[in-house]
Amino acid sequence: MGLAAGVPSRRSDRRARANPPEWAESTPLRQALTARAGEALREGEDSAARVLESSLRTRERIERATHGFHAYPAGLHPDGAAALLTLGEGPVLDPFCGGGTVLVEALLAGRSALGCDINPVATLVARARTTRTTEAERTALRGLARRAADAARRAGLNNADSGGRNTSMLRGPVPELLWDWYDPWVVCELDALRDVVGNDPLGRAVLSSILVKVSRRESETANHRTTEARPPTTTATLFHKRAREFARQLEDLAGKVGEGAEPRVRVHREDARELREREEFGMVVTSPPYPGVYDYLPLQQLRFAWLGLDPGQALADEVGSRRAFKTDRNEATAAWKRDTARWVKVTARALRPGGRMAVVIGDGLVGGRPVDSLGPLGEAARAEGLVRVARATVERWDEGVERMRPEHAVLYERAST
Ligand SMILES: C[S@@+](CC[C@H](N)C(=O)[O-])C[C@H]1O[C@@H](n2cnc3c(N)ncnc32)[C@H](O)[C@@H]1O
């Protein structure tokens, strides 16, 4: 997961040393690790294993291209994704593309890519972050953002003058739940932004990028409330600033990728267990959900409501959700194994002979007990004739549960014949 999200703080480093994980003895992997937190286990081809390890260790904040534009839970670190891409060749597939970090890095490396995700917020963000724009398109985005911010400022001030919840001022539908999560003038500003942005995909992605920050929700991954108030017009100003930043990031991306039809990135809203793609890929780089760690769909509740996105069937199709593990751990573990077998099967078949698959995955931790991710992944890979080339495992501090948890990066290869 969250290489970015899993970055240990100084405080957590100290705590990690003071409290070695008590479930460590029950994890076979632990036998090969030393007791020191943060130490790595490497296996297989040494040079590949070192690259895998480095992909788990990268931490620095990265500004290049469109990275950092839109938060997404458990995003791979851009340098980690770039390192993994060096382990194979040809067009790239990421069946769990999330916010599109692998796809952006594929573009920067001059490689075409396909990303899939069932989450409509993920596909909105991944598409926006991989859009190759012209100067005219970026100018249009800046103009749209200026008009939207002007309208939103007026709407916010009108509301603040009249006070409270005034639905007669709204331009579009605002579901009831949103009034609980925003100051009333923020609702009016967001409503005006949404109205002016309309169906513009880049404008919608910018709007999406601020929806949690201007809400009363504590963070992207925590559904707690804060009481912090947001003064009128600051939402409009933030939107305008984000749009200008995004236009600059898109310019950086376009400059680095250059002109021409290739490389090309496509993003599909699709279940990774039922990949329909018939094209062959030289490489897969992906980070599937870790068992029982996040509820990717419910975390995007505010964005679904504002952007009129319907998760629909995706709620039932989400692999490894935390809610499933909380409901029935045994059933969820069995389902997770089945799902792993399904996505590995279709993904392996999309690899051309000699193609490689790099997977970053962590063990789950539910009710203080570990959920093994590596065993089922290995079983599924073997069943599809994938050979393990190398693996690295690092223990990482999980802020969410305040415990150490193993994270793995594994490289497989499809036999050449
Ligand atoms: C660890 S995140 C991927 C993060 C991504 N590597 C990034 O850098 O942003 C896992 C993703 O799997 C998606 N997902 C869960 N179940 C899925 C399924 N059945 N098919 C496709 N995607 C799924 C979630 O929506 C989430 O975006």
The ligand as an SDF file (V2000), in Angstrom:
LIG
                    3D

 27 29  0  0  0  0  0  0  0  0999 V2000
   -3.3560    0.1890   -3.6560 C   0  0  0  0  0  0  0  0  0  0  0  0
   -4.5680    1.0120   -4.6150 S   0  0  0  0  0  0  0  0  0  0  0  0
   -3.6770    1.3500   -6.0760 C   0  0  0  0  0  0  0  0  0  0  0  0
   -2.9340    2.6350   -5.9400 C   0  0  0  0  0  0  0  0  0  0  0  0
   -2.1360    3.0050   -7.1980 C   0  0  0  0  0  0  0  0  0  0  0  0
   -1.0210    2.0880   -7.3790 N   0  0  0  0  0  0  0  0  0  0  0  0
   -1.6450    4.4530   -7.1200 C   0  0  0  0  0  0  0  0  0  0  0  0
   -0.4300    4.6750   -7.1430 O   0  0  0  0  0  0  0  0  0  0  0  0
   -2.4760    5.3570   -6.9750 O   0  0  0  0  0  0  0  0  0  0  0  0
   -5.6530   -0.2860   -5.0610 C   0  0  0  0  0  0  0  0  0  0  0  0
   -6.7510    0.0800   -6.0540 C   0  0  0  0  0  0  0  0  0  0  0  0
   -7.4560   -1.0970   -6.3930 O   0  0  0  0  0  0  0  0  0  0  0  0
   -8.7810   -0.7080   -6.7610 C   0  0  0  0  0  0  0  0  0  0  0  0
   -9.6360   -1.9030   -6.8000 N   0  0  0  0  0  0  0  0  0  0  0  0
  -10.2030   -2.5880   -5.7700 C   0  0  0  0  0  0  0  0  0  0  0  0
  -10.8800   -3.6570   -6.2510 N   0  0  0  0  0  0  0  0  0  0  0  0
  -10.7300   -3.6370   -7.6180 C   0  0  0  0  0  0  0  0  0  0  0  0
  -11.1810   -4.4870   -8.6790 C   0  0  0  0  0  0  0  0  0  0  0  0
  -11.9460   -5.5480   -8.4690 N   0  0  0  0  0  0  0  0  0  0  0  0
  -10.8020   -4.1670   -9.9440 N   0  0  0  0  0  0  0  0  0  0  0  0
  -10.0440   -3.0730  -10.2190 C   0  0  0  0  0  0  0  0  0  0  0  0
   -9.6100   -2.2330   -9.2490 N   0  0  0  0  0  0  0  0  0  0  0  0
   -9.9360   -2.5130   -7.9600 C   0  0  0  0  0  0  0  0  0  0  0  0
   -9.1480    0.3320   -5.7200 C   0  0  0  0  0  0  0  0  0  0  0  0
  -10.1990    1.1670   -6.1790 O   0  0  0  0  0  0  0  0  0  0  0  0
   -7.8060    1.0700   -5.5700 C   0  0  0  0  0  0  0  0  0  0  0  0
   -7.7810    2.1910   -6.4090 O   0  0  0  0  0  0  0  0  0  0  0  0
  1  2  1  0
  2  3  1  0
  2 10  1  0
  3  4  1  0
  4  5  1  0
  5  6  1  0
  5  7  1  0
  7  8  2  0
  7  9  1  0
 10 11  1  0
 11 12  1  0
 11 26  1  0
 12 13  1  0
 13 14  1  0
 13 24  1  0
 14 15  1  0
 14 23  1  0
 15 16  2  0
 16 17  1  0
 17 18  1  0
 17 23  2  0
 18 19  1  0
 18 20  2  0
 20 21  1  0
 21 22  2  0
 22 23  1  0
 24 25  1  0
 24 26  1  0
 26 27  1  0
M  CHG  2   2   1   9  -1
M  END
$$$$
